């Protein structure tokens, strides 16, 4: 949290002169209505816009820090009911004040298999509704209290000792900057109300095509539909824009916000790409459905209140709620249509060429999504490790040539070595990605989670190194022997190996749905298997002491093979213990 505190101090120190400067420029321009300075207006506009956007980002960051991992916990428990999914999407977006952040996380969850495509469609619709909360808040006339909010937020952020209080202070500070930026822009634009060129530009937005295009382009550039809507409300507050011109702009904002999902889905799985396509489709079709009757829609919205800024906020909310209600019944049909035109591609496994599927650096600024990506990539390594562990014993039990479990053209040992190299490569990239995540602004639970994932990756690496170090040596000893294990010794090895394989399968199932019960069971069974290994070791020494010739001849191989399996089991337990720490974070 030191990093967050330092950022807060630097942000506040940077913004104090900015607030003062823009205030002077705004007051100077508003007090000289007849001969205002174009330079002062430009500085006031951009200064106010800078504070507005930075305040919105700060508010969103504070919300995300306060919410911590609750957003992901909610999505993990999401059912296939699309109506519940809508409420979940709205709730999460309302908490973090960013539909873009919700969509990016959604793409990462679908990419990792945590959610399926149909579930994600409901969340997307809900996120559109949740994003309207920001507009409703901005529409309140609280600019007179902006400096008070900045003062309170700064004090809480700088001097609070508890993380939660700091995060709430960050939210309040963000609100203050947002509203003060609105005030600066509004005061700066007052002289422009009499400028014919400026009025002509704003009036042109009453043309639906131009308004939608302008709103979409601006939102795509700043990647925040809430910010665009807030700026439109600010223009309305200063009397610079009408409801008929504001509605096309907020429609365009709904289209422009899709750019974030599209960027997040570029290198994602097929299902994650469908999420991005679904987001674009919903918003685009919704806008097309409304754009032909904007005058009638404006008349309807005008009945809700006499306040134009509030009317624009209401138009934004009504549009998204009505669009969601219209789309929900057709969600299964829409999902089938998207899948039909974007079907799954046949995946050809290639154990020689490592493929990194989830470590998308574009989402590093969204720690929840980035951490989920790292977990998804670790899950792939666990799957590879399961196949490695599954191949360990058979070369010592039979002399027959065996092929690789996935590629029949390779023999078992060659395939195993290629898989070990792939695991090493992936672990290195996962570790580097986790380090980059740790350099972001994280909550304390997120920091502990990243540390735990680093530890889990290191333990997986230790399993890999143990096999690489010992397997080749054991194969050499096996080839130098004329005899195989005794029947009893072979049975013990096979039973213990089967138990070990169950452990790593449990680890794999944990990552499939992040099921705490699987990690707990690994710990419980691990103690039992330690006792079993000690029992088998004692039985083996009894046979050696009893001068059983086969056991004496294979003694060294038997002991070292069991020791390798035991070490792997220990590392699996250590991984499970770190995963339980994550669940407690």
LOFIBA-474894 format. One line per 5 residues: their letters; for each residue x, y, z of C-alpha. Coordinates in nm, 4 decimals, decimal comma. Example, Ala and Ser with C-alpha at 12.3 -4.5 7.8 and 13.67 -1.06 7.14 Angstrom:
<rs>
as	1,2300 -0,4500 0,7800 | 1,3670 -0,1060 0,7140
</rs>
This chain:
<rs>
xxxxx	0,0000 0,0000 0,0000 | 0,3036 0,2292 0,0127 | 0,2848 0,2557 -0,3650 | -0,0808 0,3639 -0,3498 | -0,0021 0,6186 -0,0757
xxxxx	0,2850 0,7653 -0,2753 | 0,0663 0,7867 -0,5847 | -0,2017 0,9639 -0,3842 | 0,0457 1,2217 -0,2511 | 0,1958 1,2817 -0,5941
xxxxx	-0,1515 1,3114 -0,7499 | -0,2666 1,5649 -0,4921 | 0,0528 1,7723 -0,5119 | 0,0264 1,7696 -0,8917 | -0,3396 1,8667 -0,8947
xxxxx	-0,3279 2,1530 -0,6410 | -0,1574 2,4007 -0,8775 | -0,3763 2,2682 -1,1604 | -0,6915 2,3458 -0,9601 | -0,5691 2,6951 -0,8777
xxxxx	-0,4601 2,7705 -1,2354 | -0,7804 2,6531 -1,3978 | -0,9833 2,8434 -1,1399 | -0,8054 3,1648 -1,2318 | -0,8489 3,1003 -1,6029
xxxxx	-1,2156 3,0108 -1,5619 | -1,2964 3,3149 -1,3487 | -1,1005 3,5404 -1,5840 | -1,2941 3,4166 -1,8863 | -1,6331 3,4264 -1,7173
xxxxx	-1,5851 3,7840 -1,5923 | -1,5039 3,9154 -1,9395 | -1,8069 3,8164 -2,1434 | -1,7579 4,0738 -2,4155 | -1,3921 4,0325 -2,5056
xxxxx	-1,2902 3,6952 -2,3694 | -0,9490 3,5489 -2,4444 | -0,9528 3,2450 -2,6702 | -0,6336 3,1228 -2,4994 | -0,7917 3,1416 -2,1541
xxxxx	-1,0959 2,9497 -2,2740 | -0,8831 2,6727 -2,4263 | -0,6760 2,6427 -2,1075 | -0,9879 2,6466 -1,8921 | -1,1591 2,3822 -2,1043
xxxxx	-0,8640 2,1461 -2,1161 | -0,7756 2,2060 -1,7531 | -1,1320 2,1349 -1,6460 | -1,1515 1,8331 -1,8774 | -0,8225 1,7039 -1,7364
xxxxx	-0,9525 1,7296 -1,3800 | -1,2838 1,5732 -1,4818 | -1,1223 1,2712 -1,6513 | -0,8574 1,2281 -1,3839 | -1,1204 1,2554 -1,1122
xxxxx	-1,3291 0,9896 -1,2840 | -1,0281 0,7584 -1,3124 | -0,9371 0,8234 -0,9489 | -1,2940 0,7544 -0,8396 | -1,3015 0,4307 -1,0404
xxxxx	-0,9638 0,3214 -0,9004 | -1,0813 0,3944 -0,5478 | -1,3983 0,1936 -0,6045 | -1,1971 -0,0995 -0,7410 | -0,9533 -0,0832 -0,4488
xxxxx	-1,2399 -0,0699 -0,1985 | -1,4256 -0,3565 -0,3645 | -1,1074 -0,5650 -0,3783 | -1,1680 -0,9160 -0,5058 | -1,5422 -0,9123 -0,4356
xxxxx	-1,6103 -0,8487 -0,8042 | -1,4355 -1,1692 -0,9048 | -1,5939 -1,3632 -0,6176 | -1,9385 -1,2587 -0,7410 | -1,8590 -1,3592 -1,0986
xxxxx	-1,7160 -1,6927 -0,9833 | -2,0509 -1,7808 -0,8264 | -2,2509 -1,6615 -1,1254 | -2,5159 -1,9065 -1,2380 | -2,6258 -1,9726 -1,5941
xxxxx	-2,9453 -1,7726 -1,5307 | -2,9170 -1,4759 -1,7673 | -3,1476 -1,2601 -1,5557 | -2,9212 -1,2999 -1,2533 | -2,6256 -1,2299 -1,4815
xxxxx	-2,7805 -0,8945 -1,5758 | -2,8146 -0,7949 -1,2110 | -2,4580 -0,9072 -1,1399 | -2,3230 -0,7048 -1,4326 | -2,5164 -0,3962 -1,3220
xxxxx	-2,4058 -0,4347 -0,9600 | -2,0356 -0,4808 -1,0382 | -2,0306 -0,1894 -1,2833 | -2,2117 0,0260 -1,0303 | -1,9410 -0,0563 -0,7729
xxxxx	-1,6377 0,0084 -0,9921 | -1,8013 0,2856 -1,1987 | -1,6640 0,1502 -1,5266 | -1,8412 -0,0717 -1,7789 | -1,5096 -0,0936 -1,9670
xxxxx	-1,3406 -0,2458 -1,6608 | -1,6284 -0,4928 -1,6194 | -1,6052 -0,5956 -1,9853 | -1,2264 -0,6398 -1,9722 | -1,2611 -0,8619 -1,6635
xxxxx	-1,5417 -1,0493 -1,8346 | -1,3232 -1,1220 -2,1394 | -1,0467 -1,2516 -1,9100 | -1,2895 -1,4760 -1,7177 | -1,4333 -1,6250 -2,0378
xxxxx	-1,0819 -1,6578 -2,1774 | -0,9798 -1,8657 -1,8757 | -1,2958 -2,0791 -1,8825 | -1,4365 -1,9372 -1,5567 | -1,7529 -1,8257 -1,7366
xxxxx	-1,9102 -1,9371 -2,0612 | -2,0210 -1,7152 -2,3454 | -2,3957 -1,7260 -2,2686 | -2,3366 -1,6235 -1,9055 | -2,1182 -1,3360 -2,0241
xxxxx	-2,3905 -1,1920 -2,2499 | -2,6138 -1,1250 -1,9496 | -2,3302 -0,9546 -1,7615 | -2,2627 -0,7287 -2,0631 | -2,6249 -0,6132 -2,0687
xxxxx	-2,6113 -0,5486 -1,6964 | -2,2876 -0,3505 -1,7247 | -2,4603 -0,1079 -1,9633 | -2,7228 -0,0388 -1,6965 | -2,4633 -0,0088 -1,4187
xxxxx	-2,2688 0,2505 -1,6157 | -2,5678 0,4888 -1,6063 | -2,5278 0,5326 -1,2302 | -2,2305 0,7628 -1,2900 | -2,4396 0,9862 -1,5152
xxxxx	-2,7136 1,0058 -1,2520 | -2,4584 1,1098 -0,9877 | -2,2970 1,3679 -1,2175 | -2,6396 1,5158 -1,2970 | -2,6795 1,6269 -0,9336
xxxxx	-2,5827 1,9909 -0,8837 | -2,3086 1,9445 -0,6224 | -2,0345 2,1544 -0,7841 | -2,0577 2,4059 -0,4970 | -1,9271 2,1349 -0,2633
xxxxx	-1,6469 2,0177 -0,4937 | -1,3662 2,1864 -0,2995 | -1,5006 2,0430 0,0259 | -1,4949 1,6927 -0,1282 | -1,1377 1,7508 -0,2497
xxxxx	-1,0323 1,8631 0,0989 | -1,1993 1,5686 0,2762 | -1,0716 1,3148 0,0223 | -0,7156 1,4514 0,0385 | -0,7093 1,4357 0,4192
xxxxx	-0,8433 1,0790 0,4266 | -0,6031 0,9631 0,1553 | -0,2939 1,1255 0,3055 | -0,3467 1,0719 0,6768 | -0,5659 0,7618 0,7226
xxxxx	-0,3785 0,4570 0,8496 | -0,6350 0,1981 0,7392 | -0,6367 0,0901 0,3754 | -1,0155 0,0976 0,3518 | -1,0279 0,4592 0,4720
xxxxx	-0,7558 0,5542 0,2206 | -0,9502 0,3942 -0,0634 | -1,2742 0,5680 0,0366 | -1,0775 0,8932 0,0570 | -0,9544 0,8288 -0,2959
xxxxx	-1,3163 0,7881 -0,4121 | -1,4223 1,1130 -0,2423 | -1,1211 1,2966 -0,3862 | -1,2107 1,1630 -0,7310 | -1,5679 1,2855 -0,6918
xxxxx	-1,4419 1,6273 -0,5847 | -1,2069 1,6602 -0,8814 | -1,4767 1,5355 -1,1171 | -1,7272 1,7969 -1,0019 | -1,4685 2,0743 -0,9823
xxxxx	-1,3622 1,9945 -1,3377 | -1,7293 2,0257 -1,4367 | -1,7488 2,3648 -1,2667 | -1,4350 2,4892 -1,4429 | -1,5608 2,3732 -1,7835
xxxxx	-1,9059 2,5175 -1,7201 | -1,7703 2,8565 -1,6090 | -1,5251 2,8647 -1,9001 | -1,7947 2,7937 -2,1574 | -2,0380 3,0593 -2,0389
xxxxx	-1,8985 3,3250 -2,2779 | -1,9245 3,0750 -2,5633 | -2,3021 3,0640 -2,5360 | -2,3129 3,3850 -2,7400 | -2,0590 3,2618 -2,9956
xxxxx	-2,2367 3,1662 -3,3231 | -1,9642 2,9232 -3,4402 | -1,9652 2,7288 -3,1140 | -2,3443 2,7182 -3,1064 | -2,3486 2,5999 -3,4668
xxxxx	-2,1166 2,3097 -3,3832 | -2,3274 2,2005 -3,0856 | -2,6513 2,2410 -3,2762 | -2,5138 2,0143 -3,5521 | -2,5161 1,7284 -3,3008
xxxxx	-2,8950 1,7306 -3,3233 | -2,8295 1,5504 -3,6520 | -2,8359 1,1901 -3,5196 | -2,5586 1,0670 -3,7478 | -2,3148 1,3455 -3,6564
xxxxx	-2,3982 1,3267 -3,2856 | -2,3609 0,9490 -3,2667 | -2,0369 0,9591 -3,4661 | -1,8894 1,2350 -3,2465 | -1,9889 1,0539 -2,9253
xxxxx	-1,8472 0,7222 -3,0491 | -1,5132 0,8707 -3,1608 | -1,4627 1,0704 -2,8402 | -1,5510 0,7704 -2,6194 | -1,3215 0,5417 -2,8174
xxxxx	-1,0359 0,7867 -2,7625 | -1,0820 0,8285 -2,3870 | -1,2258 0,4739 -2,3382 | -1,4957 0,5843 -2,0950 | -1,8623 0,6215 -2,1824
xxxxx	-1,9261 0,7603 -1,8332 | -1,6793 1,0426 -1,8992 | -1,8463 1,1276 -2,2302 | -2,1895 1,1299 -2,0690 | -2,0562 1,3436 -1,7847
xxxxx	-1,9153 1,5988 -2,0291 | -2,2461 1,6103 -2,2196 | -2,4241 1,6762 -1,8885 | -2,1710 1,9525 -1,8133 | -2,2477 2,1163 -2,1492
xxxxx	-2,6179 2,0940 -2,0673 | -2,5547 2,2484 -1,7225 | -2,3967 2,5549 -1,8842 | -2,6883 2,5843 -2,1258 | -2,4639 2,5040 -2,4232
xxxxx	-2,6435 2,1931 -2,5461 | -3,0025 2,0772 -2,5813 | -3,1562 1,7432 -2,4947 | -3,2026 1,6676 -2,8682 | -2,8270 1,7184 -2,9240
xxxxx	-2,7253 1,5353 -2,6051 | -2,9123 1,2112 -2,6793 | -2,7178 1,1252 -3,0007 | -2,3910 1,1932 -2,8157 | -2,4731 0,9485 -2,5366
xxxxx	-2,5903 0,6953 -2,7974 | -2,2496 0,7307 -2,9623 | -2,0823 0,6840 -2,6242 | -2,2506 0,3430 -2,5947 | -2,0903 0,2390 -2,9242
xxxxx	-1,7481 0,3912 -2,8529 | -1,7131 0,2109 -2,5204 | -1,7003 -0,1218 -2,7083 | -1,3446 -0,0470 -2,8249 | -1,2082 -0,1566 -2,4853
xxxxx	-1,3672 -0,5010 -2,5135 | -1,2495 -0,5366 -2,8729 | -0,8902 -0,4584 -2,7743 | -0,9083 -0,7004 -2,4800 | -1,0401 -0,9780 -2,7070
xxxxx	-0,7826 -0,9462 -2,9864 | -0,5513 -1,2199 -2,8574 | -0,8068 -1,4023 -2,6466 | -0,9816 -1,7346 -2,6971 | -1,2675 -1,7784 -2,9419
xxxxx	-1,5252 -1,7520 -2,6629 | -1,3683 -1,4299 -2,5329 | -1,3757 -1,2816 -2,8843 | -1,7459 -1,3644 -2,8952 | -1,7951 -1,1634 -2,5743
xxxxx	-1,6413 -0,8585 -2,7432 | -1,8546 -0,9150 -3,0539 | -2,1657 -0,9555 -2,8381 | -2,0895 -0,6274 -2,6624 | -2,0600 -0,4437 -2,9953
xxxxx	-2,3732 -0,6120 -3,1331 | -2,5912 -0,5275 -2,8327 | -2,4863 -0,1636 -2,8185 | -2,4917 -0,1080 -3,1949 | -2,8345 -0,2655 -3,2501
xxxxx	-2,9724 -0,0809 -2,9474 | -2,8566 0,2536 -3,0845 | -2,9929 0,1725 -3,4312 | -3,3302 0,0834 -3,2787 | -3,3529 0,4187 -3,0997
xxxxx	-3,1848 0,6587 -3,3416 | -3,4836 0,6836 -3,5789 | -3,7163 0,8242 -3,3166 | -3,4877 1,0525 -3,1141 | -3,7362 1,3498 -3,1213
xxxxx	-4,0146 1,1295 -2,9791 | -3,7721 0,9791 -2,7251 | -3,6604 1,3304 -2,6251 | -4,0251 1,4341 -2,5729 | -4,0793 1,1267 -2,3532
xxxxx	-3,7668 1,1931 -2,1448 | -3,8555 1,5624 -2,1107 | -4,1625 1,4548 -1,9131 | -3,9429 1,3113 -1,6355 | -3,8031 1,6489 -1,5181
xxxxx	-3,7573 2,0108 -1,6220 | -3,3815 1,9954 -1,5607 | -3,1933 1,9347 -1,8904 | -2,8804 1,7714 -1,7307 | -3,1106 1,5363 -1,5408
xxxxx	-3,3064 1,4679 -1,8610 | -2,9849 1,3591 -2,0369 | -2,8936 1,1308 -1,7441 | -3,2450 0,9848 -1,7510 | -3,2248 0,9335 -2,1285
xxxxx	-2,9010 0,7382 -2,0783 | -3,0585 0,5184 -1,8086 | -3,3895 0,4614 -1,9898 | -3,2131 0,3726 -2,3143 | -2,9953 0,1062 -2,1501
xxxxx	-3,2736 -0,0421 -1,9389 | -3,5140 -0,0674 -2,2341 | -3,2404 -0,2136 -2,4584 | -3,1601 -0,4753 -2,1938 | -3,5270 -0,5714 -2,1481
xxxxx	-3,5634 -0,6115 -2,5252 | -3,2458 -0,8193 -2,5631 | -3,2733 -1,0553 -2,2607 | -3,5340 -1,2900 -2,4140 | -3,3253 -1,3224 -2,7297
xxxxx	-2,9896 -1,3820 -2,5551 | -2,9819 -1,7600 -2,6316 | -3,0694 -1,6967 -2,9988 | -2,8079 -1,4195 -3,0242 | -2,5437 -1,6417 -2,8647
xxxxx	-2,6201 -1,9249 -3,1093 | -2,6026 -1,6821 -3,4022 | -2,2649 -1,5444 -3,2923 | -2,1297 -1,8968 -3,2355 | -2,2584 -1,9987 -3,5779
xxxxx	-2,0636 -1,7250 -3,7554 | -1,7643 -1,7491 -3,5203 | -1,7346 -2,1254 -3,4582 | -1,4643 -2,2923 -3,2558 | -1,1446 -2,3597 -3,4398
xxxxx	-1,0016 -2,7079 -3,4197 | -0,7071 -2,6978 -3,1830 | -0,4018 -2,8949 -3,2831 | -0,1800 -2,9710 -2,9858 | 0,1853 -2,8936 -3,0301
xxxxx	0,4032 -2,9777 -2,7331 | 0,7175 -2,8592 -2,9102 | 0,6086 -2,4977 -2,9564 | 0,4951 -2,3303 -2,6319 | 0,1855 -2,1120 -2,6698
xxxxx	0,1045 -1,8433 -2,4139 | -0,2737 -1,8141 -2,4114 | -0,3692 -1,5811 -2,1284 | -0,0891 -1,3413 -2,0314 | -0,2342 -1,0298 -2,1919
xxxxx	-0,0332 -0,7233 -2,0881 | -0,3087 -0,4889 -2,2095 | -0,5121 -0,5669 -1,8962 | -0,2332 -0,5098 -1,6424 | -0,4061 -0,1870 -1,5392
xxxxx	-0,7020 -0,4049 -1,4336 | -0,5355 -0,6141 -1,1574 | -0,8385 -0,8393 -1,1024 | -0,8408 -0,9409 -1,4695 | -0,4604 -0,9694 -1,4857
xxxxx	-0,4476 -1,1934 -1,1772 | -0,7186 -1,4120 -1,3278 | -0,5139 -1,4364 -1,6487 | -0,2118 -1,5521 -1,4506 | -0,4229 -1,8140 -1,2729
xxxxx	-0,5561 -1,9351 -1,6081 | -0,2005 -1,9748 -1,7454 | -0,0913 -2,1551 -1,4273 | -0,3891 -2,3855 -1,4783 | -0,2460 -2,4791 -1,8189
xxxxx	0,0912 -2,5566 -1,6584 | -0,0828 -2,7775 -1,4006 | -0,2472 -2,9667 -1,6883 | 0,0930 -3,0205 -1,8520 | 0,2407 -3,1267 -1,5184
xxxxx	-0,0419 -3,3793 -1,4761 | 0,0570 -3,5409 -1,8060 | 0,4240 -3,5422 -1,7019 | 0,3466 -3,7060 -1,3679 | 0,1174 -3,9551 -1,5393
xxxxx	0,4080 -4,0719 -1,7590 | 0,6688 -4,1128 -1,4844 | 0,6219 -4,4712 -1,3697 | 0,5365 -4,6779 -1,6778 | 0,8955 -4,6796 -1,8218
xxxxx	1,0099 -4,8561 -1,5026 | 0,7318 -5,1153 -1,5067 | 0,7520 -5,2415 -1,8647 | 1,0251 -5,2815 -2,1245 | 0,7857 -5,2253 -2,4151
xxxxx	0,8241 -4,9097 -2,6241 | 0,5526 -4,6590 -2,5406 | 0,4285 -4,3567 -2,7316 | 0,3556 -4,0108 -2,5947 | 0,0130 -3,9618 -2,4342
xxxxx	-0,0835 -3,6925 -2,6894 | 0,1416 -3,7432 -2,9899 | 0,1683 -4,1076 -3,1011 | 0,4536 -4,0149 -3,3371 | 0,6802 -3,9488 -3,0381
xxxxx	0,7975 -4,2036 -2,7849 | 0,6971 -4,1489 -2,4233 | 1,0340 -4,0215 -2,2977 | 1,0828 -3,7721 -2,5847 | 0,7329 -3,6339 -2,5322
xxxxx	0,7943 -3,6034 -2,1590 | 1,1165 -3,4050 -2,2123 | 0,9483 -3,1697 -2,4595 | 0,6705 -3,1121 -2,2109 | 0,9201 -3,0350 -1,9361
xxxxx	1,0821 -2,7680 -2,1551 | 0,7420 -2,6176 -2,2326 | 0,6573 -2,5999 -1,8620 | 0,9885 -2,4246 -1,7924 | 0,9193 -2,1675 -2,0648
xxxxx	0,5631 -2,1001 -1,9450 | 0,6689 -2,0711 -1,5803 | 0,9279 -1,8082 -1,6709 | 0,6664 -1,6031 -1,8565 | 0,4118 -1,6425 -1,5760
xxxxx	0,6674 -1,5240 -1,3191 | 0,7520 -1,2183 -1,5308 | 0,3822 -1,1407 -1,5761 | 0,3178 -1,1674 -1,2016 | 0,6059 -0,9273 -1,1346
xxxxx	0,4447 -0,6765 -1,3725 | 0,1135 -0,7195 -1,1892 | 0,2891 -0,6557 -0,8562 | 0,4068 -0,3199 -0,9929 | 0,0446 -0,2026 -1,0318
xxxxx	-0,1673 -0,0425 -0,7595 | -0,2939 -0,3441 -0,5653 | -0,5019 -0,3919 -0,2555 | -0,3456 -0,5867 0,0313 | -0,5432 -0,9034 -0,0565
xxxxx	-0,4385 -0,8710 -0,4211 | -0,0732 -0,8308 -0,3183 | -0,0966 -1,1464 -0,1061 | -0,2638 -1,3260 -0,3952 | 0,0107 -1,2296 -0,6392
xxxxx	0,2754 -1,3422 -0,3891 | 0,0914 -1,6733 -0,3423 | 0,0739 -1,7261 -0,7203 | 0,4469 -1,6548 -0,7485 | 0,5050 -1,9215 -0,4817
xxxxx	0,2760 -2,1680 -0,6604 | 0,4649 -2,1078 -0,9866 | 0,7956 -2,1660 -0,8090 | 0,6693 -2,4954 -0,6660 | 0,5533 -2,6060 -1,0112
xxxxx	0,8999 -2,5191 -1,1335 | 1,0461 -2,7289 -0,8519 | 0,8369 -3,0282 -0,9646 | 0,9677 -2,9720 -1,3157 | 1,3293 -2,9472 -1,1976
xxxxx	1,2922 -3,2572 -0,9780 | 1,1731 -3,4661 -1,2721 | 1,4403 -3,3265 -1,5070 | 1,7134 -3,3908 -1,2506 | 1,6145 -3,7428 -1,1484
xxxxx	1,4178 -3,9032 -1,4301 | 1,7081 -3,9413 -1,6772 | 1,9307 -4,0834 -1,4041 | 1,6645 -4,3330 -1,3028 | 1,6154 -4,4422 -1,6648
xxxxx	1,9905 -4,5101 -1,6819 | 1,9770 -4,7272 -1,3691 | 1,6747 -4,9141 -1,5020 | 1,8567 -4,9978 -1,8268 | 2,1587 -5,1303 -1,6339
xxxxx	1,9475 -5,3832 -1,4442 | 1,8616 -5,7301 -1,5647 | 1,5612 -5,7633 -1,3353 | 1,2457 -5,5674 -1,2653 | 1,0797 -5,4888 -0,9345
xxxxx	0,9313 -5,7599 -0,7179 | 0,5582 -5,8086 -0,7522 | 0,4985 -5,6484 -0,4115 | 0,7396 -5,3602 -0,4840 | 0,5818 -5,2940 -0,8240
xxxxx	0,2326 -5,2922 -0,6705 | 0,3424 -5,0404 -0,4061 | 0,4910 -4,8063 -0,6678 | 0,1793 -4,8254 -0,8858 | -0,0570 -4,7613 -0,5924
xxxxx	0,1459 -4,4664 -0,4621 | 0,1762 -4,3224 -0,8139 | -0,2015 -4,3502 -0,8592 | -0,2513 -4,1592 -0,5328 | -0,0077 -3,8919 -0,6506
xxxxx	-0,1894 -3,8633 -0,9821 | -0,5171 -3,8088 -0,7933 | -0,3521 -3,5235 -0,6037 | -0,2501 -3,3387 -0,9162 | -0,5907 -3,4028 -1,0738
xxxxx	-0,7434 -3,2327 -0,7679 | -0,5073 -2,9415 -0,8242 | -0,6222 -2,9252 -1,1851 | -0,9873 -2,9248 -1,0761 | -0,9153 -2,6428 -0,8315
xxxxx	-0,7998 -2,4207 -1,1174 | -1,0970 -2,5235 -1,3324 | -1,3415 -2,3486 -1,0952 | -1,1134 -2,2245 -0,8173 | -1,2717 -2,4718 -0,5770
xxxxx	-1,1313 -2,4307 -0,2253 | -1,2565 -2,7772 -0,1315 | -1,0082 -2,9355 -0,3752 | -0,7120 -2,7561 -0,2172 | -0,8330 -2,8569 0,1301
xxxxx	-0,8644 -3,2198 0,0178 | -0,5082 -3,2147 -0,1210 | -0,3811 -3,1127 0,2240 | -0,5907 -3,3778 0,3974 | -0,4918 -3,6589 0,1587
xxxxx	-0,1282 -3,5441 0,1604 | -0,0904 -3,6394 0,5274 | -0,2463 -3,9779 0,4586 | -0,0163 -4,0437 0,1621 | 0,2919 -3,9574 0,3677
xxxxx	0,1964 -4,2356 0,6040 | 0,1396 -4,4679 0,3084 | 0,4833 -4,3880 0,1638 | 0,6491 -4,4582 0,4998 | 0,4624 -4,7893 0,5221
xxxxx	0,5745 -4,8938 0,1718 | 0,9324 -4,7883 0,2447 | 0,9343 -5,0076 0,5548 | 0,7875 -5,3033 0,3620 | 1,0565 -5,2636 0,0964
xxxxx	1,3354 -5,2683 0,3577 | 1,1842 -5,5818 0,5122 | 1,2132 -5,7527 0,1744 | 1,5721 -5,6330 0,1330 | 1,6570 -5,7497 0,4884
xxxxx	1,4911 -6,0831 0,4115 | 1,7323 -6,1155 0,1191 | 1,4625 -6,1193 -0,1507 | 1,6950 -6,1202 -0,4512 | 1,4788 -5,9066 -0,6813
xxxxx	1,4297 -5,6434 -0,4120 | 1,8012 -5,6370 -0,3342 | 1,8911 -5,5942 -0,7036 | 1,6436 -5,3107 -0,7594 | 1,6844 -5,1489 -0,4165
xxxxx	1,8506 -4,8248 -0,5297 | 1,6103 -4,7729 -0,8193 | 1,3069 -4,8466 -0,6017 | 1,4107 -4,6051 -0,3251 | 1,5030 -4,3196 -0,5604
xxxxx	1,1872 -4,3578 -0,7700 | 0,9663 -4,3503 -0,4595 | 1,1676 -4,0547 -0,3291 | 1,1011 -3,8592 -0,6526 | 0,7284 -3,9308 -0,6276
xxxxx	0,7308 -3,8285 -0,2611 | 0,8992 -3,4955 -0,3420 | 0,6387 -3,4214 -0,6106 | 0,3613 -3,4951 -0,3615 | 0,5220 -3,2531 -0,1130
xxxxx	0,5365 -2,9762 -0,3721 | 0,1699 -3,0337 -0,4620 | 0,0805 -2,9921 -0,0953 | 0,2806 -2,6689 -0,0805 | 0,0934 -2,5389 -0,3847
xxxxx	-0,2384 -2,6267 -0,2202 | -0,1368 -2,4417 0,0966 | -0,0598 -2,1263 -0,1044 | -0,3954 -2,1536 -0,2815 | -0,5727 -2,1679 0,0530
xxxxx	-0,3963 -1,8434 0,1429 | -0,5443 -1,6891 -0,1744 | -0,8939 -1,7983 -0,0733 | -0,8466 -1,6403 0,2690 | -0,7150 -1,3115 0,1175
</rs>
